[in-house]
Amino acid sequence: MLEPAILVPSALLDDIQKRADKSYPREAGGFLLGVFKGEAIEVIRLTGPFSADKATRTRFIRRDPRHKAIAVAEWLKSGKVCTLVGDWHSHPDGGFTPSSIDTNTWKKMSKVQSRNMVGIIRGRDGVGVYWYDIDQKLVRRTRLIQKDDKTTIWEPI
């Protein structure tokens, strides 16, 4: 797959929902780990939330060192292939439209990684999957183009 796309296991989206529900009424979040396949990004694993993170009804701040430790361990275990591909968080009582804080977070991650990044927001009524385009320096919405029991595929629009 060489075209821009985001592959997310269906089970991972279910896991995000469970973690968001468990943290309610506070936000939950963490890193997205995965691999770059041409222009496609395959999400493989997520981190968090953890006890040292700061979470309120409207904000999530990754403070727990386990996010980074898991990312580094996965990177080494995979022969430096599995890496940080984005982040996820919840909007417990809101929609899944990214805030300016969300957009700036993805922009910073993209600059550090020198790659496009993925953002997943679990809102009250659904999930939003976003593509931060490093070349255009903007967040692109995605649309679900394929879904089965194992995988979802999202295309930037």
ROSE-480340 format. One record per residue: residue in one letter; y, x, z of N, C-alpha, C in turn. Coordinates in nm, 2 decimals, padded with zeros to 4 digits, always signed. Each point is the difference from the previous one (the first is absolute). Layout:
BEGIN
{'A' {Y X Z} {Y X Z} {Y X Z}}
...
END
This chain:
BEGIN
{'M' {-00.12 +00.08 +00.00} {+00.12 -00.08 +00.00} {+00.12 +00.09 +00.00}}
{'L' {+00.08 -00.01 -00.11} {+00.12 +00.08 -00.01} {+00.13 -00.07 +00.02}}
{'E' {+00.00 -00.13 -00.02} {+00.12 -00.09 +00.01} {+00.04 -00.01 +00.14}}
{'P' {+00.13 -00.03 +00.03} {+00.04 -00.02 +00.14} {-00.08 -00.12 +00.05}}
{'A' {-00.06 +00.02 +00.12} {-00.07 -00.11 +00.06} {-00.03 +00.04 +00.15}}
{'I' {-00.02 -00.09 +00.08} {-00.04 +00.02 +00.14} {-00.13 -00.07 +00.03}}
{'L' {-00.10 +00.08 +00.04} {-00.13 -00.06 +00.03} {-00.01 +00.00 +00.15}}
{'V' {-00.03 -00.12 +00.06} {-00.01 -00.02 +00.14} {-00.13 -00.07 +00.03}}
{'P' {-00.09 +00.06 +00.08} {-00.12 -00.08 +00.04} {+00.03 -00.13 +00.07}}
{'S' {-00.07 -00.10 -00.04} {+00.03 -00.13 +00.07} {-00.02 +00.01 +00.15}}
{'A' {-00.10 +00.07 +00.04} {-00.03 +00.02 +00.14} {+00.12 +00.07 +00.07}}
{'L' {+00.07 +00.08 -00.06} {+00.12 +00.07 +00.06} {+00.11 -00.10 +00.02}}
{'L' {+00.02 -00.09 -00.10} {+00.10 -00.11 +00.02} {-00.03 -00.09 +00.11}}
{'D' {-00.13 -00.03 +00.02} {-00.05 -00.08 +00.11} {+00.03 +00.08 +00.13}}
{'D' {-00.02 +00.13 +00.00} {+00.02 +00.08 +00.12} {+00.15 +00.00 +00.04}}
{'I' {+00.09 +00.01 -00.10} {+00.14 -00.01 +00.03} {+00.03 -00.13 +00.07}}
{'Q' {-00.06 -00.11 -00.06} {+00.03 -00.14 +00.06} {-00.05 +00.00 +00.15}}
{'K' {-00.12 +00.06 +00.03} {-00.05 +00.00 +00.13} {+00.09 +00.08 +00.10}}
{'R' {+00.04 +00.12 -00.05} {+00.09 +00.08 +00.08} {+00.14 -00.06 +00.03}}
{'A' {+00.05 -00.07 -00.10} {+00.12 -00.07 +00.01} {-00.01 -00.12 +00.10}}
{'D' {-00.11 -00.07 -00.01} {-00.03 -00.11 +00.09} {-00.01 +00.05 +00.15}}
{'K' {-00.07 +00.11 +00.01} {-00.02 +00.05 +00.14} {+00.13 +00.05 +00.06}}
{'S' {+00.10 +00.04 -00.08} {+00.12 +00.05 +00.05} {+00.11 -00.11 +00.02}}
{'Y' {-00.03 -00.11 -00.05} {+00.10 -00.11 +00.00} {+00.04 -00.03 +00.15}}
{'P' {+00.13 -00.02 +00.03} {+00.11 -00.02 -00.10} {+00.08 +00.13 -00.04}}
{'R' {-00.06 +00.11 +00.03} {+00.07 +00.13 -00.04} {-00.05 +00.04 -00.14}}
{'E' {+00.08 +00.08 -00.07} {-00.05 +00.06 -00.12} {-00.11 +00.10 +00.02}}
{'A' {-00.08 +00.02 -00.10} {-00.11 +00.10 +00.00} {+00.02 +00.08 -00.12}}
{'G' {-00.06 +00.12 +00.00} {+00.01 +00.08 -00.13} {-00.06 +00.14 +00.01}}
{'G' {+00.01 +00.07 -00.10} {-00.06 +00.13 -00.01} {+00.00 +00.06 -00.14}}
{'F' {-00.07 +00.11 -00.02} {+00.00 +00.06 -00.13} {-00.11 -00.06 -00.09}}
{'L' {+00.02 +00.02 -00.13} {-00.10 -00.03 -00.10} {-00.05 +00.13 -00.06}}
{'L' {-00.13 +00.02 +00.01} {-00.06 +00.13 -00.06} {-00.08 -00.04 -00.12}}
{'G' {+00.00 +00.09 -00.10} {-00.07 -00.03 -00.12} {+00.00 +00.12 -00.10}}
{'V' {-00.02 -00.03 -00.12} {+00.00 +00.10 -00.11} {+00.08 -00.05 -00.12}}
{'F' {+00.06 +00.10 -00.06} {+00.07 -00.02 -00.13} {-00.10 +00.02 -00.11}}
{'K' {+00.00 -00.10 -00.09} {-00.09 +00.01 -00.12} {+00.08 -00.02 -00.12}}
{'G' {+00.06 +00.10 -00.06} {+00.09 -00.01 -00.11} {+00.13 -00.07 +00.06}}
{'E' {+00.04 -00.11 -00.06} {+00.11 -00.08 +00.05} {-00.04 -00.10 +00.10}}
{'A' {-00.13 -00.02 +00.03} {-00.05 -00.10 +00.09} {-00.01 +00.06 +00.14}}
{'I' {+00.01 -00.08 +00.10} {-00.02 +00.04 +00.14} {-00.11 -00.09 +00.06}}
{'E' {-00.10 +00.07 +00.05} {-00.11 -00.07 +00.07} {+00.02 +00.02 +00.15}}
{'V' {+00.02 -00.11 +00.07} {+00.01 +00.00 +00.15} {-00.14 +00.00 +00.05}}
{'I' {-00.03 +00.09 +00.09} {-00.14 +00.01 +00.06} {+00.00 -00.03 +00.15}}
{'R' {+00.10 +00.03 +00.07} {+00.00 -00.01 +00.15} {+00.14 -00.03 +00.05}}
{'L' {+00.01 -00.05 +00.12} {+00.13 -00.02 +00.06} {-00.01 +00.05 +00.15}}
{'T' {+00.11 +00.03 +00.05} {+00.01 +00.04 +00.14} {+00.08 -00.11 +00.08}}
{'G' {-00.02 +00.00 +00.13} {+00.09 -00.07 +00.10} {-00.03 -00.15 +00.00}}
{'P' {+00.08 -00.06 +00.09} {+00.09 +00.05 +00.09} {-00.07 +00.07 +00.12}}
{'F' {+00.08 +00.09 +00.07} {-00.05 +00.07 +00.11} {+00.09 -00.02 +00.12}}
{'S' {-00.05 +00.03 +00.12} {+00.07 -00.03 +00.12} {+00.14 +00.07 +00.01}}
{'A' {+00.02 +00.12 -00.06} {+00.13 +00.07 +00.01} {+00.10 -00.05 -00.10}}
{'D' {-00.04 -00.09 -00.09} {+00.09 -00.05 -00.10} {+00.10 -00.10 +00.07}}
{'K' {+00.12 -00.01 -00.06} {+00.09 -00.10 +00.06} {+00.01 -00.12 -00.09}}
{'A' {-00.03 -00.12 +00.06} {+00.00 -00.12 -00.08} {+00.08 -00.11 +00.07}}
{'T' {+00.08 -00.07 -00.08} {+00.07 -00.12 +00.05} {-00.03 -00.11 -00.10}}
{'R' {+00.07 -00.11 +00.01} {-00.02 -00.11 -00.09} {+00.05 +00.03 -00.14}}
{'T' {+00.09 +00.09 -00.01} {+00.07 +00.03 -00.13} {-00.01 +00.15 -00.04}}
{'R' {-00.07 +00.08 +00.07} {+00.00 +00.14 -00.03} {-00.13 +00.07 +00.04}}
{'F' {-00.05 +00.09 -00.08} {-00.11 +00.08 +00.03} {+00.03 +00.15 -00.02}}
{'I' {-00.02 +00.08 +00.10} {+00.03 +00.15 -00.02} {-00.13 +00.07 +00.04}}
{'R' {-00.05 +00.08 -00.10} {-00.11 +00.09 +00.02} {+00.04 +00.11 +00.09}}
{'R' {-00.05 +00.00 +00.12} {+00.02 +00.12 +00.09} {-00.12 +00.07 +00.05}}
{'D' {-00.11 -00.07 -00.02} {-00.13 +00.05 +00.05} {-00.05 +00.12 -00.09}}
{'P' {-00.03 +00.11 +00.06} {-00.05 +00.12 -00.08} {-00.13 -00.03 -00.07}}
{'R' {-00.07 -00.10 +00.03} {-00.13 -00.03 -00.06} {+00.01 -00.04 -00.15}}
{'H' {+00.12 -00.05 -00.04} {+00.02 -00.03 -00.14} {-00.01 +00.12 -00.08}}
{'K' {+00.07 +00.10 +00.04} {+00.00 +00.13 -00.08} {-00.13 +00.07 +00.02}}
{'A' {-00.06 +00.00 +00.12} {-00.13 +00.07 +00.02} {-00.11 -00.06 -00.09}}
{'I' {+00.00 -00.13 -00.01} {-00.10 -00.07 -00.09} {+00.03 +00.04 -00.15}}
{'A' {+00.12 +00.00 -00.04} {+00.04 +00.03 -00.14} {-00.04 +00.14 -00.03}}
{'V' {+00.02 +00.10 +00.09} {-00.03 +00.14 -00.02} {-00.16 +00.01 -00.01}}
{'A' {-00.07 -00.07 +00.10} {-00.14 +00.01 +00.00} {-00.06 -00.05 -00.13}}
{'E' {+00.05 -00.11 -00.05} {-00.05 -00.06 -00.12} {+00.02 +00.09 -00.12}}
{'W' {+00.12 +00.06 +00.00} {+00.04 +00.09 -00.11} {-00.09 +00.12 +00.00}}
{'L' {-00.03 +00.06 +00.11} {-00.09 +00.12 +00.01} {-00.15 -00.04 -00.04}}
{'K' {-00.04 -00.11 +00.06} {-00.14 -00.05 -00.02} {-00.02 -00.03 -00.15}}
{'S' {+00.10 -00.05 -00.07} {-00.02 -00.03 -00.14} {+00.03 +00.11 -00.10}}
{'G' {+00.02 +00.12 +00.06} {+00.03 +00.11 -00.09} {+00.14 +00.00 -00.05}}
{'K' {+00.09 -00.06 +00.08} {+00.14 -00.01 -00.03} {+00.03 -00.10 -00.12}}
{'V' {-00.08 -00.10 -00.01} {+00.01 -00.11 -00.10} {+00.06 -00.12 +00.06}}
{'C' {-00.05 -00.05 +00.12} {+00.04 -00.12 +00.07} {+00.13 +00.04 +00.07}}
{'T' {+00.11 -00.07 -00.03} {+00.13 +00.04 +00.06} {+00.08 -00.13 +00.03}}
{'L' {+00.12 +00.03 +00.05} {+00.09 -00.11 +00.03} {+00.05 -00.07 -00.13}}
{'V' {-00.03 -00.13 -00.01} {+00.05 -00.07 -00.12} {+00.10 -00.11 +00.03}}
{'G' {+00.03 -00.02 +00.13} {+00.10 -00.10 +00.04} {-00.01 -00.05 +00.14}}
{'D' {+00.05 -00.11 +00.03} {-00.01 -00.06 +00.13} {-00.01 -00.15 -00.01}}
{'W' {-00.05 -00.05 +00.12} {-00.01 -00.15 +00.01} {+00.06 -00.04 +00.13}}
{'H' {+00.05 -00.12 +00.01} {+00.04 -00.06 +00.12} {+00.01 -00.16 -00.01}}
{'S' {+00.02 -00.06 +00.11} {+00.00 -00.15 +00.00} {+00.15 -00.04 +00.02}}
{'H' {+00.02 -00.13 -00.04} {+00.12 -00.07 +00.03} {-00.05 -00.13 +00.07}}
{'P' {-00.02 +00.01 +00.13} {-00.08 -00.11 +00.07} {+00.06 -00.14 -00.02}}
{'D' {+00.13 -00.02 +00.00} {+00.05 -00.13 -00.02} {+00.09 -00.02 -00.12}}
{'G' {-00.03 +00.09 -00.10} {+00.08 +00.00 -00.12} {-00.08 +00.01 -00.13}}
{'G' {+00.07 +00.02 -00.10} {-00.06 +00.01 -00.13} {-00.05 +00.14 -00.02}}
{'F' {-00.03 +00.03 -00.13} {-00.05 +00.14 -00.03} {+00.09 +00.07 -00.09}}
{'T' {+00.13 -00.04 +00.00} {+00.10 +00.07 -00.08} {+00.04 +00.13 +00.07}}
{'P' {+00.01 +00.11 -00.06} {+00.04 +00.12 +00.07} {+00.14 +00.00 +00.04}}
{'S' {+00.03 +00.06 +00.12} {+00.13 +00.01 +00.05} {+00.06 +00.14 -00.05}}
{'S' {+00.13 +00.02 +00.02} {+00.05 +00.13 -00.04} {-00.06 +00.12 +00.08}}
{'I' {-00.05 -00.03 +00.12} {-00.07 +00.10 +00.07} {-00.13 +00.03 -00.07}}
{'D' {-00.07 -00.10 -00.04} {-00.13 +00.02 -00.07} {+00.02 +00.08 -00.13}}
{'T' {+00.10 -00.04 -00.08} {+00.03 +00.07 -00.12} {+00.03 +00.15 +00.02}}
{'N' {+00.08 +00.03 +00.11} {+00.04 +00.13 +00.03} {-00.12 +00.09 +00.05}}
{'T' {-00.09 -00.07 +00.07} {-00.12 +00.07 +00.04} {-00.08 +00.05 -00.11}}
{'W' {-00.02 -00.09 -00.10} {-00.08 +00.03 -00.12} {+00.07 +00.11 -00.08}}
{'K' {+00.13 -00.01 -00.01} {+00.07 +00.10 -00.07} {-00.01 +00.14 +00.06}}
{'K' {+00.00 +00.01 +00.13} {-00.01 +00.13 +00.07} {-00.15 +00.05 -00.02}}
{'M' {-00.09 -00.09 +00.01} {-00.14 +00.04 -00.01} {-00.02 +00.05 -00.15}}
{'S' {+00.05 -00.07 -00.09} {-00.01 +00.04 -00.14} {+00.06 +00.14 -00.03}}
{'K' {+00.11 +00.02 +00.06} {+00.07 +00.13 -00.02} {-00.08 +00.12 +00.06}}
{'V' {-00.06 -00.03 +00.12} {-00.08 +00.11 +00.07} {-00.12 +00.02 -00.08}}
{'Q' {-00.07 -00.10 -00.05} {-00.13 +00.01 -00.07} {+00.02 +00.04 -00.15}}
{'S' {+00.12 -00.02 -00.05} {+00.03 +00.01 -00.14} {-00.09 -00.08 -00.09}}
{'R' {-00.02 -00.12 +00.05} {-00.09 -00.10 -00.07} {+00.05 -00.14 +00.02}}
{'N' {-00.05 -00.09 -00.08} {+00.03 -00.15 +00.02} {-00.07 -00.03 +00.13}}
{'M' {+00.05 -00.10 +00.07} {-00.06 -00.05 +00.13} {-00.03 -00.15 +00.00}}
{'V' {-00.09 -00.04 +00.09} {-00.04 -00.14 +00.01} {+00.06 -00.05 +00.14}}
{'G' {+00.04 -00.12 +00.00} {+00.04 -00.07 +00.12} {-00.07 -00.13 +00.00}}
{'I' {-00.06 -00.03 +00.12} {-00.06 -00.13 +00.02} {+00.06 -00.07 +00.12}}
{'I' {+00.05 -00.12 -00.02} {+00.06 -00.08 +00.11} {-00.08 -00.13 +00.01}}
{'R' {-00.06 -00.02 +00.12} {-00.07 -00.12 +00.04} {+00.10 -00.09 +00.06}}
{'G' {+00.04 -00.11 -00.07} {+00.09 -00.10 +00.06} {-00.07 -00.11 +00.06}}
{'R' {+00.08 -00.10 +00.05} {-00.06 -00.12 +00.06} {-00.09 -00.07 -00.10}}
{'D' {+00.05 -00.01 -00.12} {-00.07 -00.09 -00.10} {-00.07 +00.08 -00.12}}
{'G' {-00.02 +00.13 +00.02} {-00.06 +00.07 -00.11} {+00.02 +00.15 +00.01}}
{'V' {-00.03 +00.07 -00.11} {+00.01 +00.14 +00.00} {+00.08 +00.04 -00.13}}
{'G' {+00.08 +00.10 +00.02} {+00.08 +00.06 -00.11} {-00.05 +00.14 -00.02}}
{'V' {-00.02 +00.04 -00.12} {-00.04 +00.14 -00.04} {+00.11 +00.05 -00.09}}
{'Y' {+00.05 +00.12 +00.04} {+00.12 +00.05 -00.07} {-00.03 +00.14 -00.05}}
{'W' {+00.07 +00.04 -00.11} {-00.02 +00.13 -00.06} {+00.14 +00.07 +00.01}}
{'Y' {+00.01 +00.11 +00.07} {+00.13 +00.07 -00.01} {-00.01 +00.10 -00.11}}
{'D' {+00.08 -00.02 -00.10} {+00.01 +00.08 -00.12} {+00.09 +00.12 +00.02}}
{'I' {-00.06 +00.12 +00.01} {+00.08 +00.12 +00.02} {+00.09 +00.03 -00.11}}
{'D' {-00.04 -00.02 -00.12} {+00.09 +00.03 -00.12} {+00.12 -00.09 -00.01}}
{'Q' {-00.02 -00.13 +00.03} {+00.11 -00.10 -00.01} {+00.07 -00.01 +00.13}}
{'K' {-00.06 +00.05 +00.11} {+00.06 +00.00 +00.14} {+00.02 -00.15 +00.04}}
{'L' {-00.10 -00.08 -00.02} {+00.01 -00.14 +00.04} {-00.14 -00.06 +00.03}}
{'V' {+00.01 -00.11 +00.08} {-00.12 -00.07 +00.04} {-00.03 -00.10 -00.11}}
{'R' {-00.13 +00.00 -00.04} {-00.04 -00.10 -00.10} {-00.10 -00.10 +00.07}}
{'R' {+00.02 -00.12 -00.02} {-00.10 -00.10 +00.04} {-00.12 +00.02 -00.08}}
{'T' {-00.11 -00.06 +00.04} {-00.13 +00.01 -00.07} {-00.05 -00.14 -00.02}}
{'R' {-00.09 -00.02 -00.09} {-00.07 -00.12 -00.01} {-00.15 +00.02 +00.00}}
{'L' {-00.07 -00.09 +00.06} {-00.15 +00.02 +00.02} {-00.06 -00.03 -00.14}}
{'I' {-00.07 +00.09 -00.06} {-00.06 -00.02 -00.13} {-00.15 -00.01 +00.01}}
{'Q' {-00.06 +00.04 +00.11} {-00.15 -00.01 +00.01} {-00.03 -00.01 +00.15}}
{'K' {-00.10 -00.09 +00.03} {-00.04 -00.01 +00.14} {-00.15 -00.05 +00.00}}
{'D' {-00.08 +00.07 +00.08} {-00.14 -00.04 +00.02} {-00.03 +00.03 +00.14}}
{'D' {-00.12 -00.01 +00.04} {-00.04 +00.02 +00.14} {+00.03 +00.14 +00.05}}
{'K' {+00.00 +00.10 -00.09} {+00.02 +00.13 +00.05} {+00.13 +00.06 -00.03}}
{'T' {+00.07 -00.03 -00.10} {+00.12 +00.06 -00.04} {+00.11 -00.09 -00.05}}
{'T' {+00.13 +00.04 +00.03} {+00.11 -00.07 -00.06} {+00.08 +00.11 -00.09}}
{'I' {+00.05 -00.04 -00.11} {+00.08 +00.09 -00.08} {+00.13 -00.06 -00.03}}
{'W' {+00.11 +00.08 +00.03} {+00.13 -00.05 -00.01} {+00.08 +00.09 -00.10}}
{'E' {+00.08 -00.07 -00.09} {+00.07 +00.07 -00.10} {+00.15 -00.01 +00.02}}
{'P' {+00.07 +00.11 +00.00} {+00.15 +00.00 +00.02} {+00.06 -00.09 -00.12}}
{'I' {+00.10 -00.08 +00.04} {+00.08 -00.07 -00.10} {+00.14 +00.03 +00.01}}
END
